[in-house]
Amino acid sequence: RAGGNPFFIEEQIRALAESGYLSGDPGHYHLVSAPQKEVIPSTVQAVIGARIDKRPEPERTVLQAAAVIGREFMVDLLERIVEMPAQAIRQALQRLAAAELVYEQGPAATGAYAFKHPLTQEVAYRTQLADKRRTVHARIAADLEKTLPDAAGAHAGFVAYHWEEAGNAAQAAQWNVKAAMWHGTRDPAQAFDSWK
């Protein structure tokens, strides 16, 4: 079913191990029982979706909020937008990293994480209800307005994106104007896109 796609194969193996069909450690798995053919999803997105669905609720909440932020995300931003204790968020991230859905970038002190694969982020993003995604986008945009060191400068487009995805066209337009003004002659094509 994986058609030779290494990422699909890796995700299939992780899913089979998490479901108890395989035992052992990566690179040294042993078949416990053969799964029925219909147990094995036919797309990599379905495999990732099934793995995410099997995670406990706090981990799913953290993973989905992180997916709304983007491919890379900071723990401190998660702590401000997810309604959970900071310690619970950090524990959830550790378990998600152990499950190889996300990984820490750089030294642990930086609090920077990224999704293991862009498809993982995409599936985590798409598995949320649209209303929930809009709410999280709005929280992120409001937080970024206050916390980015130069929100009205180079990052204005990022804030505009989150307002747009939150469904707040007026706020998105204001931030796109800021982005267009900042890009000005630095990057005329980007400024044009922002104005548009």
N, C-alpha and C positions, 0 to 999 in steps of 0.2 A: 504493500500500500504506500510506502514512503517513496517509491519510485527512485531510490538512490539519493534522495535529498538528506544530507547528513543531519541537519537541524531537525527534520521530521523524525528521523530514526532516533536521535537522542531524546526527543520529547516522548516518543512512543515507549522507549525503554524506561524513562523516568515514570511515566504513567503506569506501566505494567508493574514496576517495582513498588510504587505507592499503593497499588491495588492488591498487592500480595501475590501476584503471579510469579514474581521473581524474588529471590532472596540473595543476600550478599552485598557487596560493595561495588561501586562503579568500576567496570573493567573485569569484575570477577563475579558476575551474577550467575545464579543457577535457577533453572526452571522448577518452580514448586508445583504448578499445575498449568496446563495449557488453556488459554482463554478461548472462548468461542469466537469465531470470526467476527460476529456482529459487535463484540465488545471493543474491537479495535476500530477507532474512528477513521474515517476515510480522508480527512483533511488535517493539516497541522493545526489550523485554527480550532478545530473541534477537540483535538488532543489538549491544546493549551487551555481551552475553555473548561474542559472536564477537570484538568488539574486545578484550575482556579476555583471551580465550584466545590471541590473537595476540601479546600482550606477552611479552617475555622473562621467564623464571622469577623473577629477583630483583624485577622490577616487579610481577608478579602476587602474589608473597609479601607485599610491602609493601602493595599495594592491598587485599588480602584481610584482612590484620591491621588495617589502618586501618578497614575496614568493620566489623570486630568492635567496635572502640572506639566508633564512632558516626559521625554525619554530619560532625561537626567533630572534629579530633584534633590532638594536639601531637606534634612530631617527637621530643622527648625521651622521651615515653612509648613511641613506636614503637621507639626505640633500645634501650629496656630490655626490650621483650617479643619483638622479632624477633631471631633468632639470625643476625645479619649485622653486618659492620663498620658503624659509624656513617656513614662516608663513602659506602659503597655504598647505604645507605638514603637519604641526602640526594640522591645522584645519581639513584636510582630515582624519588624524588619530583619532581625537576626534569623528568625525561622524562615522567612521568605528567601533570605540569602542562602540558608542551608538547603532549601528546596530548589535552588538555582533559578529562581524567577527574577531576582535582582542581585546586584553585587555592589559592594562598597568601592567607591572610587578614591584612590589616594589614602592617606592616613586616616584612621578612624576619627581623629579629632576634628576633621573638617566636616563630618556629617554629610558627605556627598554620596549619593547613590545613583545607580542607573539600572535600567532594565537590561536583563541578560540579552535580549534580542528585540528588535523593533516590533516583531509580530506579537510578542508577549505584551508589550505596552498597548498595542492596537486592540488585542482581544480583551484585555482588562478594561480598556476604555469603552469598548462597544458592548460589554456585558452589563453595563449599568443602564438604568432607566434614564431617559432623556431629561426628565425633571431633576433627577438627582445630579446628573452631570452639570446642568445649568446652575444649580445651587452651588456646587463646588467651584465652578468657573467664577461665579460672582464673588465667592469668598476669597479666591486667589487674587482676582483683580483688585478687590478692596484692600487686601493685605499688601500687595505689591505697590499700590499707590503710596502707602505709608512707609514701606520698609526699603524699597530699592534706593540705592544712593543717588541715582540719577534717573528717576522714573520718567521725567519729562524729556529725557534725552535719548540715548541709544536704546533704552528699554521701553520706550513709549509704545512701539509696535506690539511688544509682548503683552503689555497691559491692555491695549486695544483688542488684541486677539481674544483674551479671556472675557472682556466685556461683550464682545460680539457673540461668543459661544454661550455666554450667560443669557443672551437674548435682550441685552440692553443696548439698543442701537444708538441712542443719544450719547451714552458714555463712550461707546466704541468710536463714534465719530469724533468726539472731542480728543480722544487719545490718538486717533489716526492723524488728526491735524497736527498735534504735537510731534508725532513721528515724522510727518512730512516736513515740518519746519526744521526739525533737527537734521534730517538727511539733506535737505536743501541742495547745496552744490557738492556735498560730500559724495552722494550717490544719487544722481538724478533719477535713475530707473526706480530705485526704492522709494524716493520721494513721490514720484508719479504714482506708484502702486498705492502708497498711503493716501494720497489725495483721492484716488479713484475709489 
